[in-house]
C-alpha cells in the first residue's frame, strides 16, 4: 500500500511537471499574437461565469456591462459570449459587419424540436434561408396577404373584446395576460391554418397545447450545450420529455397538413389560398421553385410563426396596458385621440393606425422600456474586429436590447414612461423601431430582422387601441381580489421573453356605449 502511494504521488508529480513544461514551450515558441479580447469578470474553471448570472438574465448582463464596459466577454461554461450594450457597437455588428454575423445560434433542444433547423428563424444563413426570407417578404407577409387576412384578425380581436365584456358584466376579474395569449394564438391560428380557437375546434386547441409544451422545454438552459463534461450526457434528464413533446406536436401538424392536402385535391387546387399553409403547400409542389421546401420545412416554419408571432403581441400589449394604468393622463389622452378618429359608433381597427400618432408613440415607448425579446443572439462565421476587439469565428454575440433602450447617453429620463419623446421634432431620427435606429431594436435589424414586424405592429396597435377605447382598466388587489388598487407593480419576470413577474389582473369596466354588436 505504501509503495503504491509513493508511486502514485510520483506519477502525479511527473504529470504536473510535463504539463507545465508543455505550456511553457508552447508559450515561448508560439508565433501567433494574442488576440485583444474585451474585458470581463473572473471566470471560474469549467463553469465560467455561470456563478454571476441571475434572473432575469438581461438585467444581470446589464450590471456586468455597467462595470466592465459596453462590450464584455463572459463564458457560459466553455462557450464565449460577447455581450454588447452600446448602440454604436450594435450598429457595427448588425450593419457594418452584418455578413459576418448572419447566423443565429440555437440550443440542441431547439434544433431537435424544429426538425434540425428545418424552420426559418434558426436556419443557417444560406440558399434556403435567403429563399424563405424572400418568400416571407414577397408572399407570406406582403401587403396583399395581410389585407386578405385582415378580416380574420379583426374578427379575433372582436371576440377578445366580447370575452372581456362578459367578464365585466358578471363582475369577474380578468387575467389580461391569459386573454392576450389566447388572442395572439387565435390570430396566428387563423392566418396560418385557417382554424379558430373561438369555435372550440379541438384540433386547434391541441396544436396550441403542443406548442406551449415545446416552448416550455426549449426555453430552458441545458448544461450539455455549455459544459463540455456533459456534452454527450443528459444530466438534466430532458431528452425523453423532448421526444414526447416533438412526437405530439408533429402528430398535430401532420394531421392538419393531411387535412389541407385533402381539401386541395377536392378543389383541384383552383381555389385561392385561404391561409399561409396553403401558400407553403403551393410552393412545395411547384417544380419550378428555386428551392424545394420539404414537409419538415413547412412544419418548422409554422412552429416559428407561433413562437415568434404570439410573444410580441401578448407580452407587449400587457406591458403597455400596465404602463397606461400607472399613467392615467396618458391613457386619457390616447382615448381622446381614438375617439376623434372613430367616434363612438365603431371599434377602432388597423386601418385607423396611421391617424393615431399618439397611440403609435405609446407602443414605441412601451417597446423601448419593455422589449418582448430583451436580448438576441448572433454567431460569427469568421474572425472579425469590432470596436478594437477581436471576435473569433463561431463566437456568440449577445445584443442586450433592454439595455440599449435604457441608455442615458441617448434617452432623456430613460426609466420614465414618456410617449411624448417620440412626438418631438428633434426625435424624428428615433421614430423608427424596425431596425434602422440602433437605440431601439425590438424586432432586430438587418437581414435577420423579424420579417413579421409590420404584422406584429398592426396587431399590437389595433389591440391596444381597442382596449383603450372600449374599457376602463383598474388593477385588482392582491391575489386577484376584486377591490381595485391605484398602481401596478412593474417587476420583470425571469423568463427568456420579457414577461411581467406577475400577470396583470384587472377589473374592466365597459365605456363604449352602446357596445357594438360584433
C-alpha positions in Angstrom: 0.0 0.0 0.0 2.8 2.4 1.0 4.7 1.7 -2.3 1.6 2.2 -4.3 1.0 5.6 -2.6 4.6 6.7 -3.4 4.4 5.6 -7.0 1.0 7.3 -7.4 2.4 10.6 -6.0 5.5 10.4 -8.2 3.4 9.8 -11.3 1.2 12.8 -10.4 4.3 14.9 -9.9 5.8 13.9 -13.2 2.5 14.6 -15.0 2.3 18.1 -13.5 5.9 18.8 -14.5 5.2 17.6 -18.0 2.1 19.7 -18.3 3.8 22.8 -17.0 6.7 22.3 -19.5 4.4 21.8 -22.4 2.5 25.0 -21.6 5.8 26.9 -21.2 7.3 25.6 -24.5 4.1 26.5 -26.4 4.0 29.9 -25.0 7.7 30.6 -25.8 7.6 29.3 -29.4 4.1 30.4 -30.4 4.3 33.0 -33.2 0.6 33.8 -33.0 0.0 37.2 -31.5 -2.5 37.1 -28.6 -5.9 38.5 -29.7 -7.2 41.6 -27.9 -10.4 40.5 -26.2 -13.0 42.6 -24.4 -12.7 42.9 -20.6 -14.8 40.8 -18.3 -15.0 39.4 -14.8 -13.0 36.5 -13.5 -14.1 33.1 -14.9 -14.1 30.0 -12.8 -12.8 26.7 -14.2 -15.4 24.6 -16.0 -18.5 26.7 -15.2 -17.1 30.1 -16.4 -19.4 32.9 -15.4 -22.5 30.9 -14.6 -21.9 31.9 -11.0 -22.6 35.6 -11.8 -25.8 35.2 -13.7 -29.2 35.8 -12.1 -32.7 36.1 -13.4 -33.7 38.0 -15.4 -30.5 37.5 -17.4 -30.7 40.7 -19.4 -30.5 42.7 -16.1 -27.6 40.6 -14.8 -25.7 41.2 -18.1 -26.5 44.9 -17.9 -25.0 45.2 -14.4 -21.8 43.5 -15.7 -21.7 45.8 -18.7 -22.1 48.8 -16.4 -19.0 47.7 -14.6 -16.7 46.4 -17.3 -17.7 48.3 -20.5 -20.1 48.4 -23.5 -18.7 45.1 -24.8 -17.6 42.4 -22.4 -16.6 38.8 -22.7 -18.1 36.1 -20.5 -18.1 32.4 -20.6 -21.1 30.2 -20.1 -19.2 27.0 -19.4 -16.8 26.7 -22.3 -18.9 28.9 -24.7 -17.8 32.5 -25.1 -20.5 35.2 -25.1 -19.6 38.7 -26.3 -22.2 40.9 -24.7 -23.0 44.3 -26.3 -24.9 47.1 -24.6 -23.9 50.0 -26.8 -25.8 51.2 -29.9 -22.6 52.1 -31.7 -21.2 48.6 -31.3 -24.5 47.1 -32.2 -24.5 49.1 -35.4 -21.0 48.0 -36.2 -22.1 44.3 -35.8 -25.5 44.5 -37.4 -24.7 46.8 -40.3 -21.0 47.4 -40.9 -20.0 43.8 -40.5 -23.5 42.3 -40.9 -22.5 39.5 -43.3 -20.1 38.1 -40.6 -23.0 37.8 -38.1 -25.8 36.4 -40.1 -26.2 33.2 -38.3 -28.4 32.7 -35.2 -27.2 30.1 -32.7 -29.7 27.7 -31.2 -29.7 25.1 -28.5 -29.7 21.3 -29.1 -33.3 21.2 -27.8 -34.4 23.8 -30.3 -32.7 22.1 -33.2 -34.4 18.8 -32.3 -37.8 20.4 -31.9 -37.6 22.3 -35.2 -36.5 19.3 -37.3 -32.8 20.0 -37.1 -33.3 23.7 -38.0 -35.7 23.0 -40.9 -37.7 26.1 -40.0 -36.7 29.6 -40.7 -35.7 31.5 -37.6 -32.7 29.3 -36.7 -31.8 28.2 -40.2 -28.2 28.9 -41.1 -27.6 31.8 -43.5 -27.5 30.3 -46.9 -29.6 29.4 -50.0 -32.6 28.0 -48.1 -32.7 30.9 -45.6 -32.4 33.5 -48.4 -35.3 31.8 -50.3 -37.5 31.7 -47.2 -36.8 35.4 -46.4 -37.6 36.3 -49.9 -40.8 34.3 -49.7 -41.8 36.0 -46.4 -41.4 39.4 -47.8 -42.9 38.8 -51.3 -45.7 36.3 -50.5 -46.4 35.5 -46.8 -46.3 38.9 -45.2 -46.7 41.3 -48.1 -49.5 43.9 -48.2 -51.7 41.7 -50.3 -51.6 38.7 -48.0 -52.0 40.9 -44.9 -55.1 42.6 -46.5 -56.5 39.2 -47.4 -56.3 38.0 -43.8 -57.3 41.3 -42.2 -61.0 40.2 -41.6 -59.7 37.1 -39.7 -57.6 39.3 -37.4 -60.4 41.8 -36.8 -62.8 39.0 -36.0 -60.5 37.6 -33.4 -60.0 41.0 -31.8 -63.8 41.5 -31.6 -64.2 38.1 -30.0 -61.5 39.1 -27.5 -63.4 42.2 -26.6 -66.6 40.2 -26.2 -64.8 37.9 -23.7 -63.8 41.0 -21.7 -67.3 42.4 -21.9 -68.8 39.3 -20.5 -66.4 39.2 -17.6 -67.1 42.9 -16.9 -70.9 42.3 -16.8 -70.5 39.3 -14.4 -68.1 41.2 -12.2 -65.2 38.8 -12.7 -61.6 39.9 -12.6 -59.7 39.5 -15.8 -56.3 37.9 -16.3 -55.1 40.2 -19.0 -52.0 38.1 -19.9 -54.0 34.9 -20.3 -56.6 36.5 -22.6 -53.9 38.3 -24.7 -52.1 35.0 -25.2 -55.3 33.4 -26.4 -55.9 36.3 -28.7 -52.3 36.0 -30.2 -52.6 32.3 -30.7 -56.1 32.7 -32.3 -54.8 35.3 -34.8 -51.8 33.2 -35.8 -54.0 30.1 -36.0 -56.5 31.8 -38.3 -53.8 33.3 -40.5 -51.5 30.2 -40.7 -54.0 27.3 -40.6 -57.5 28.8 -41.1 -58.6 27.4 -37.8 -60.2 29.2 -34.9 -59.9 28.8 -31.1 -63.2 30.7 -30.8 -65.5 27.8 -32.0 -63.9 25.2 -29.7 -62.0 23.5 -32.6 -60.5 20.6 -30.7 -57.6 20.2 -33.1 -56.7 23.9 -32.9 -56.6 23.7 -29.1 -54.4 20.6 -29.3 -51.9 22.4 -31.5 -51.7 25.3 -29.1 -51.1 23.0 -26.2 -48.4 21.1 -28.0 -46.7 24.4 -28.9 -46.9 25.5 -25.3 -45.1 22.4 -24.3 -42.5 22.9 -27.0 -41.8 26.5 -25.8 -41.5 25.4 -22.2 -38.9 22.7 -22.8 -36.9 24.6 -25.5 -36.6 27.7 -23.4 -34.6 26.0 -20.7 -30.8 26.3 -20.3 -29.2 22.8 -21.0 -25.9 22.1 -19.4 -24.9 19.8 -22.3 -24.8 22.8 -24.6 -22.3 24.7 -22.4 -20.3 22.3 -20.2 -18.0 20.0 -22.2 -18.2 17.5 -19.3 -21.8 16.8 -20.2 -21.6 17.2 -24.0 -22.7 13.6 -24.6 -24.7 13.1 -21.4 -28.2 14.2 -20.3 -27.6 15.3 -16.7 -31.0 17.0 -16.5 -32.9 14.0 -17.9 -34.8 16.1 -20.5 -34.4 14.2 -23.8 -37.2 11.8 -23.0 -39.5 14.8 -22.5 -38.2 16.4 -25.7 -39.0 13.3 -27.7 -42.5 13.1 -26.3 -43.2 16.8 -27.0 -41.9 16.6 -30.6 -44.0 13.5 -31.3 -47.1 15.2 -30.0 -46.6 18.4 -31.9 -45.5 16.6 -35.1 -48.7 14.4 -35.0 -50.9 17.6 -34.7 -49.2 19.3 -37.6 -49.2 16.1 -39.7 -53.0 15.9 -39.2 -53.5 19.5 -40.3 -51.3 19.0 -43.3 -53.2 16.0 -44.5 -56.5 17.8 -44.0 -55.3 20.7 -46.1 -54.0 18.3 -48.8 -57.3 16.5 -49.0 -59.2 19.8 -49.3 -56.8 20.9 -52.1 -57.5 17.6 -54.0 -61.2 18.1 -53.7 -61.0 21.7 -55.1 -58.4 20.6 -57.7 -56.1 23.3 -56.3 -58.1 26.0 -58.1 -59.2 27.9 -55.1 -57.2 30.9 -53.9 -55.0 30.3 -50.9 -57.1 30.5 -47.7 -54.1 30.7 -45.3 -50.3 30.7 -45.1 -50.2 26.9 -45.1 -51.9 26.8 -48.5 -49.2 29.1 -49.9 -46.5 26.9 -48.4 -48.0 23.8 -50.0 -48.3 25.5 -53.3 -44.6 26.4 -53.2 -43.6 22.9 -52.1 -45.4 21.4 -55.1 -44.0 23.9 -57.6 -41.4 22.1 -59.7 -40.0 25.4 -60.9 -39.3 26.7 -57.4 -35.7 27.7 -56.9 -35.6 25.8 -53.6 -37.7 22.8 -52.9 -39.2 23.1 -49.4 -39.9 19.8 -47.6 -42.6 18.7 -45.2 -40.3 19.3 -42.3 -39.6 22.8 -43.6 -43.3 23.6 -43.6 -43.8 22.3 -40.1 -40.7 24.1 -38.8 -41.9 27.3 -40.4 -45.3 27.0 -38.8 -43.7 26.5 -35.4 -41.6 29.6 -36.0 -44.8 31.6 -36.7 -46.4 30.6 -33.4 -43.2 31.1 -31.4 -42.4 34.5 -32.9 -45.9 35.7 -33.6 -47.6 35.3 -30.3 -44.9 36.6 -27.8 -44.6 40.2 -29.2 -48.3 40.9 -29.1 -49.2 39.2 -25.8 -46.2 40.4 -23.8 -46.0 43.8 -25.4 -49.7 44.7 -25.0 -49.7 43.6 -21.4 -46.8 45.9 -20.5 -48.4 48.8 -22.4 -51.7 48.4 -20.6 -49.8 48.3 -17.2 -48.0 51.5 -18.1 -51.2 53.2 -19.1 -52.9 52.2 -15.8 -50.0 53.8 -13.9 -50.2 56.9 -16.1 -53.9 57.8 -16.3 -53.3 61.1 -18.1 -51.5 59.3 -20.9 -54.4 56.8 -21.1 -57.0 59.6 -21.3 -55.0 61.5 -24.0 -54.8 58.3 -26.1 -58.5 57.6 -25.6 -59.4 61.1 -26.9 -57.2 60.6 -29.9 -59.0 57.3 -30.7 -62.4 58.9 -30.2 -61.6 61.8 -32.6 -60.8 59.2 -35.3 -63.6 56.7 -34.7 -66.3 58.4 -32.8 -68.4 56.2 -30.5 -70.1 54.2 -33.3 -67.5 51.7 -34.3 -64.4 49.9 -32.9 -61.0 51.1 -33.9 -59.2 48.9 -36.4 -55.8 48.5 -38.2 -56.7 51.0 -40.9 -57.0 53.7 -38.3 -53.4 53.3 -37.0 -52.0 55.9 -39.5 -54.2 58.5 -37.9 -53.3 57.7 -34.3 -49.8 59.1 -33.8 -50.0 59.3 -30.0 -51.0 55.6 -29.8 -48.1 54.8 -32.1 -45.8 56.7 -29.7 -47.2 54.7 -26.7 -46.4 51.5 -28.5 -42.9 52.7 -29.3 -42.3 53.8 -25.7 -43.5 50.5 -24.3 -41.3 48.6 -26.7 -38.3 50.8 -25.7 -38.8 50.0 -22.0 -40.2 46.5 -22.3 -38.9 44.8 -25.5 -40.7 41.4 -25.6 -37.3 39.8 -26.6 -34.8 41.7 -24.3 -31.8 40.1 -26.0 -31.0 38.5 -29.3 -28.1 36.4 -30.3 -25.9 36.2 -33.4 -23.0 33.8 -34.2 -19.9 34.9 -36.0 -19.0 33.0 -39.2 -15.5 34.4 -39.4 -13.0 36.3 -37.2 -13.9 39.9 -37.0 -12.6 43.1 -35.4 -15.3 45.0 -33.6 -14.7 48.2 -31.6 -10.9 47.3 -31.5 -11.5 43.8 -30.1 -11.1 40.5 -31.9 -14.2 38.3 -32.1 -13.2 34.8 -33.2 -15.2 32.7 -35.6 -18.1 30.7 -34.2 -18.4 33.0 -31.2 -21.8 34.1 -29.8 -22.7 37.8 -29.7 -25.5 38.9 -27.4 -27.1 42.3 -28.2 -28.8 43.5 -25.0 -31.9 45.3 -26.5 -33.2 46.0 -23.0 -30.0 47.9 -22.1 -30.0 49.9 -25.4 -33.5 51.2 -24.7 -32.5 52.5 -21.3 -29.1 54.0 -22.1 -29.0 57.6 -20.6 -26.5 58.6 -23.2 -29.3 58.6 -25.8 -32.5 58.8 -23.8 -33.6 61.6 -21.5 -35.1 60.2 -18.3 -34.6 56.7 -19.7 -36.6 54.9 -16.9 -39.6 57.2 -17.3 -42.6 56.2 -19.5 -42.9 59.3 -21.8 -44.5 58.6 -25.2 -44.1 62.3 -26.0 -40.4 61.7 -26.6 -41.5 60.1 -29.9 -43.7 63.1 -30.9 -41.0 65.8 -30.8 -39.5 67.1 -34.0 -35.9 66.7 -32.6 -36.6 63.0 -32.1 -37.6 62.2 -35.7 -34.4 60.1 -36.1 -35.6 57.9 -33.2 -39.1 57.3 -34.5 -38.2 54.0 -36.3 -38.5 50.7 -34.4 -38.0 48.3 -37.3 -34.2 48.1 -37.2 -32.9 51.4 -38.6 -32.4 53.1 -35.2 -29.9 51.1 -33.1 -31.0 52.7 -29.8 -34.3 50.7 -30.0 -34.3 47.3 -31.7 -37.4 45.3 -30.6 -37.5 43.5 -34.0 -33.8 43.1 -34.6 -32.0 44.7 -37.6 -30.6 43.9 -41.0 -31.1 40.6 -42.9 -32.2 38.7 -39.8 -34.7 41.2 -38.6 -38.1 39.9 -37.9 -39.9 39.6 -41.2 -43.3 39.8 -39.5 -42.6 43.2 -37.8 -45.3 45.0 -39.8 -47.9 42.4 -38.9 -46.9 42.4 -35.2 -47.1 46.2 -35.0 -50.5 46.2 -36.7 -51.9 43.7 -34.2 -50.2 45.5 -31.3 -51.7 48.9 -32.3 -55.2 47.6 -33.1 -55.5 45.5 -29.9 -54.2 48.2 -27.6 -56.3 51.0 -29.2 -59.4 48.8 -28.9 -58.7 48.1 -25.2 -58.3 51.8 -24.5 -61.4 52.7 -26.5 -63.8 50.1 -25.1 -62.9 49.8 -21.4 -61.7 51.5 -18.3 -59.0 49.5 -16.6 -58.4 49.2 -12.8 -55.9 46.8 -11.3 -57.3 44.2 -8.9 -56.0 43.8 -5.4 -53.5 41.2 -4.3 -54.3 37.6 -5.4 -56.9 38.8 -7.8 -59.2 40.4 -5.2 -62.0 42.5 -6.7 -61.1 45.6 -4.8 -59.2 47.9 -7.1 -55.7 49.3 -6.2 -54.2 52.5 -7.7 -51.0 51.3 -9.4 -49.5 48.2 -11.0 -46.2 46.6 -9.9 -43.8 46.7 -12.8 -41.4 44.0 -11.7 -40.0 41.9 -14.5 -40.2 38.1 -14.5 -37.4 35.6 -15.1 -38.4 34.1 -18.4 -36.4 34.5 -21.6 -39.2 36.7 -23.0 -39.8 39.9 -21.1 -42.9 38.8 -19.2 -44.1 40.6 -16.1 -43.2 38.9 -12.8 -46.9 38.7 -12.0 -49.8 38.6 -14.5 -51.8 41.8 -14.9 -55.1 41.1 -13.2 -57.7 43.8 -13.8 -61.3 44.9 -13.3 -62.6 46.0 -16.7 -65.5 48.5 -16.9 -67.3 49.0 -20.3 -67.2 52.5 -21.5 -68.1 52.4 -25.2 -71.9 52.6 -25.1 -73.8 51.2 -26.8 -71.2 48.5 -27.2 -71.5 47.5 -30.9 -72.8 44.0 -31.8 -69.8 42.0 -33.1 
